[in-house]
Amino acid sequence: MQPSEPQRGDETVVEVLIIGAGFGGICTAIRLQQRGIRDYVLLERATEVGGTWEANTYPGCACDVQSHLYSYSFEANPDWSHAFAPQPEIWRYIRHCAEKYELGPHMRLGTGVRRARYDEASHRWHVETDGGDVYLARFVVAATGGLSIPSLPDIDGLEQFEGDCFHSARWNHEVDLRGKRVAVVGTGASAIQIVPSIAPEVGRLALFQRTPPWILPRLDRRFTRVERWLCRRVPWLRRFYRALLYFRLESRALVFTVAPILANLIRFVARWNIRRGVADPALRDALTPDYDPGCKRVLLSDDYYPSLVRDNVDVVCSGVKEITANQVVAADGTRFDADVIIFATGFRATAPIPPGLFEGRGGLDLVERWEGGAEAFKGMAVSGFPNLFLLMGPNTGLGHNSVVFMIEAQVHYLLEALAALRNAGSTALEVRRAVEADYNRKIQRRLERTIWNSGCNSWYLDENGRNVTLWPGFTLEYWLRTRRFLSSDYEFAPPPGGP
């Protein structure tokens, strides 16, 4: 069913506009329809749905949260092939959800957003697309994700490089790596999947490591036909398994937020993981972090360390100083002849929204509003920006469990907000600044006591050393906080022209 789209010249009027067709955007659209709200449009700049799972297609790409938990609670998939699903399966799952719930008529693929401006007179957002279309939306849901803008290091001489060069999230599949000299810059979550996947086929590989990560065994395995049959035919067993996974991962919050001393258990297992994969004591030392486990993201892999001891792989532990026409030069002077450079350097997690995208009351830009650090009430609502809800906004990321759980909690809260606005006979709501400020003061106070703020430099922290990415507790607490929408936390505006 098509959304109601009364036309106003070249402008389209819509009740809810969703930006982004990843897990967050698709979940929002499905839940809106289940509530009987069909006057919505979903914009996606890519030509396919999937978000990060459409964009990241590098070799070895897979999830580090178990498949049966990294999926919607209302749309189980009994046919996951592995305990940790590879990227093609996750992308196929998201496309399946969009097709099953018939979201197609509401989606505008290949449509990026250039600018969204709030009009105080009409209580609507004016959203301009890259193609010049304009949507007048009562509500905007920004489901653009926290890991959507690749982070590229500023390296001297990069523009001089004559070979192929790309970021892991923009993988160039036209480049044949067989027999090539490949430099991989970075040792984060994508690098530990890429290196084992390409090392057997490249001529020579140099991994440029600035800071080693703590890596635990992944313990991935293929599900048997019997297990898939049971998941399909015995729903309660599948739900029980999902619950076991949830509480198993939820317990890890004890390490990161309650009792950091338990990180010694991670340290013990991770050191064992290094020893079983690397025999050379000098290389083991170079691969062993000097910070507390959890301060940076703890990774999972069974094949990363074995790939580093291959005869055609070199680990350079001083980072990159400069790049020439055909070489990558390390800070210690080591030179590596390269045909291809792959940047596995992550994303701009602390600044996922570009300047000029959202303009709230009084022409205030959201990036300017966040000049002292990104913050939002419950990670979703920002004072000065009425009727705008962020999914996976500030301090709602996780270091221990499935973000899909957080997304579902946020979408529930969003729907409660829409119902409260309708019941109040209003057309705009905005979180009270005092409520937002008090909430974020408490969040930052709690984060100071977590292992994520124990002293290392990670992508969790912004340029001011402030953790603006992670939720400082158990996901169950966040779920409880989003069960009810309290109207007292918000200011409601009367309809335009009303009393």
C-alpha positions, -999 to 999 in steps of 0.1 A, spaced: 0 0 0 14 34 -10 19 60 17 -5 89 14 14 116 -5 -6 147 -11 14 169 -34 23 205 -29 40 215 -61 72 194 -61 69 187 -24 57 155 -9 39 156 24 44 126 47 39 118 84 71 99 91 103 101 71 129 74 78 165 80 67 185 47 62 175 12 53 197 -8 76 185 -27 106 172 5 123 153 18 93 138 -15 83 127 -22 119 111 12 122 91 7 90 79 -27 100 68 -16 134 50 15 120 30 -8 97 22 -31 125 8 -1 144 -13 8 114 8 38 104 14 36 66 20 72 59 58 70 58 86 70 34 120 54 38 150 70 20 182 50 13 212 65 -5 224 30 -17 206 11 -44 198 -18 -20 186 -21 16 210 -34 42 229 -5 56 264 -15 68 257 -51 56 252 -38 21 282 -15 21 308 -38 37 315 -66 13 352 -72 20 366 -108 21 358 -125 54 332 -100 65 310 -115 92 292 -105 124 309 -109 158 275 -115 176 259 -148 172 234 -151 143 203 -161 163 207 -130 185 218 -106 157 183 -106 142 149 -92 150 130 -109 179 98 -109 158 114 -123 127 135 -154 135 157 -171 109 160 -208 116 183 -213 87 215 -195 97 244 -215 84 269 -206 110 270 -195 147 284 -162 134 267 -153 101 288 -141 72 279 -108 55 260 -123 25 236 -141 49 229 -110 70 223 -89 40 200 -116 26 181 -116 59 175 -78 58 163 -80 22 140 -109 32 125 -87 60 119 -58 36 102 -81 11 81 -101 36 66 -70 52 61 -54 18 81 -23 25 89 -17 -12 62 9 -20 74 30 8 111 29 -1 131 53 -22 164 36 -30 193 55 -45 181 86 -27 204 103 -3 195 132 19 212 166 13 197 186 41 168 184 66 156 217 80 129 221 107 102 247 100 89 262 132 58 277 116 44 244 102 61 220 127 74 200 98 109 190 86 118 201 51 140 173 37 159 178 5 173 148 -14 203 146 -36 180 144 -66 162 177 -57 130 162 -43 116 177 -12 96 159 16 76 178 42 77 154 71 60 156 105 87 133 120 121 123 109 138 91 121 176 92 115 186 55 111 219 63 94 239 42 119 270 50 139 293 31 116 285 46 82 312 72 74 346 56 68 376 70 87 406 76 66 439 86 82 457 118 71 490 104 57 516 124 39 520 115 2 488 94 -1 478 113 -32 511 103 -49 504 65 -46 501 50 -81 485 17 -72 450 8 -61 439 22 -28 405 18 -10 388 16 24 376 -18 36 340 -4 36 344 6 0 360 -26 -12 370 -25 -49 361 -59 -62 376 -51 -96 411 -52 -81 426 -87 -84 448 -92 -53 464 -125 -66 502 -122 -65 500 -85 -56 520 -67 -29 493 -56 -5 496 -32 25 468 -34 51 467 -4 74 449 -10 107 443 -40 131 407 -35 141 376 -56 135 377 -56 97 414 -62 95 414 -94 115 388 -107 90 404 -94 59 440 -106 65 433 -143 69 410 -142 39 435 -126 14 468 -138 28 468 -171 9 464 -154 -24 485 -123 -23 521 -123 -33 532 -104 -1 512 -87 26 524 -61 51 501 -54 81 507 -20 96 498 -21 133 498 9 155 481 -7 185 474 -44 188 439 -56 198 429 -81 224 414 -111 205 395 -140 220 387 -173 202 357 -169 180 346 -206 182 325 -203 151 309 -235 136 285 -246 110 250 -255 122 239 -291 114 208 -299 94 193 -313 126 199 -281 145 183 -261 117 154 -285 116 148 -281 153 150 -243 151 124 -244 123 100 -270 139 104 -263 176 100 -225 181 103 -226 219 137 -243 216 148 -215 192 136 -188 216 153 -206 245 186 -207 226 183 -170 218 177 -162 254 207 -182 264 228 -162 240 214 -130 252 222 -136 289 256 -150 281 266 -118 263 248 -96 288 270 -110 315 300 -95 298 288 -61 310 300 -71 344 335 -69 331 332 -36 314 309 -16 337 307 -32 372 339 -52 380 368 -43 357 390 -67 377 373 -95 358 391 -83 327 420 -105 339 399 -134 327 398 -119 292 436 -112 294 443 -149 303 423 -163 274 435 -138 249 471 -144 258 465 -181 253 449 -173 219 481 -156 209 503 -184 221 484 -211 203 487 -191 170 522 -175 172 553 -195 182 578 -166 178 582 -149 213 592 -115 197 561 -115 175 539 -126 204 552 -96 224 544 -73 195 509 -86 192 502 -83 230 484 -51 240 496 -30 269 462 -17 279 433 -34 299 411 -57 279 379 -39 270 394 -4 269 394 -9 232 369 -32 214 376 -69 222 377 -89 190 370 -125 180 390 -146 157 405 -181 154 425 -176 122 440 -141 125 472 -151 145 479 -181 123 477 -159 92 504 -136 106 530 -163 107 527 -171 70 559 -168 50 544 -140 28 531 -119 57 550 -92 76 538 -73 107 550 -38 109 545 -25 144 553 12 141 524 26 121 525 45 88 546 76 84 542 84 47 533 70 13 552 74 -19 543 65 -55 549 28 -48 558 23 -12 544 25 23 569 39 48 566 30 85 575 53 114 606 32 121 618 36 85 607 3 72 597 5 35 572 -19 19 568 -20 -19 530 -20 -25 507 -25 -54 475 -21 -33 468 -3 0 437 -13 20 427 10 48 410 -11 76 408 20 97 372 19 109 346 46 110 339 81 124 319 67 153 320 98 174 310 121 145 286 100 123 265 129 112 280 154 87 277 192 91 247 207 75 225 176 75 201 185 103 191 221 110 168 225 140 150 255 156 166 289 149 188 274 122 209 255 147 231 228 130 232 195 149 270 193 146 273 228 161 249 217 189 272 189 196 304 210 196 312 199 232 304 163 224 274 144 210 246 138 234 209 130 233 181 120 257 182 82 258 204 84 227 174 95 206 160 130 213 180 163 211 167 196 225 163 222 198 154 195 172 116 188 176 102 156 161 136 142 153 146 108 166 180 92 163 184 54 162 217 42 177 225 78 186 250 89 213 258 64 240 236 36 228 263 15 211 274 -17 228 307 -34 237 291 -66 249 257 -75 233 236 -72 201 228 -37 189 196 -51 173 182 -55 208 189 -18 214 173 -8 181 141 -27 189 139 -9 223 144 25 206 117 18 180 93 9 207 100 42 225 96 61 192 61 45 186 51 54 222 62 90 215 41 92 184 11 78 203 16 104 231 17 132 206 -15 121 190 -32 117 223 -22 152 233 -36 167 201 -2 182 194 20 183 163 54 187 178 74 175 208 108 183 220 128 170 249 133 195 277 169 208 278 172 203 316 160 167 313 185 160 285 214 176 303 207 158 336 204 125 318 237 129 300 255 141 331 245 108 348 256 88 318 290 104 316 295 100 354 288 63 351 311 60 321 340 74 341 340 42 362 340 18 332 369 0 316 363 19 284 375 51 301 406 34 317 432 54 297 437 40 262 428 59 230 399 42 213 372 50 188 348 51 217 362 85 227 358 118 209 386 143 204 379 156 239 384 122 255 346 119 261 329 86 256 299 95 234 294 60 218 287 33 244 259 26 268 274 23 303 254 -6 316 233 -37 309 210 -36 279 182 -48 301 183 -15 319 181 4 287 151 -18 276 133 -9 309 141 28 304 124 27 270 93 8 279 74 39 288 73 74 273 70 101 299 53 132 286 68 152 314 102 148 298 90 167 267 74 200 257 44 197 234 36 224 209 0 232 200 -10 227 163 0 256 141 -26 284 145 -39 268 176 -42 284 211 
